[in-house]
């Protein structure tokens, strides 16, 4: 069941559902732009996210950095978020409509592939992406730049 | 989030509280402006930022701190971060803020 933050059109809700529906979901939410700019939204996610899967302070930073990236640099109107558990890994996915602008996607792709020094001056969010790289095991970006996925190693 | 200033001679203490994220970017700009104005005018020798009431913080506010720190150091003043909680210490550790700023538990 997707937790809704704000109002999504039927078309956007359907797109989020199509892009993010899986069977092994721990948590799923969708946000309109107003909800993304609401400072209480992150606390609401933390309050409703299942406990014991990921360190709450890590989850806060991941949410804050990814939401900031989506609204400040990615120009997202709508954002979907879900968490899935696989063996030893929690996968956190952020799906945005519209997709990230090409330049942002390219810079993030370069940074996550290890070429962070080459693109530091252009890195959106300044310290945000380097922090994410320290918190998670792996970051992937879909070919169409609509989905940012973070792979977090867990003990459970 | 909220912040208040207290002056003791040429010491400036800033007490910040709440959750600091990019959502409060206007407050961040205001804080940078107020502190740098005092430092630029030579009214302050030491800037102490008290984090005892800050619950969480993101990279946007790290940027705010670094902007303040740079200006304070340019003016040969001191910059101290006081009483950050363990979550914020972890963030400072990730970016190795202790290499450029004095952090007091």
Interface residues (C-beta under 8 A of the other chain):
Chain A: X37 X38 X39 X42 X43 X57 X60 X61 X64 X65 X67 X68 X72 X125 X126 X127 X128 X130 X131 X134 X135
Chain B: X19 X21 X22 X23 X24 X56 X58 X59 X60 X62 X63 X87 X90 X91 X94 X95
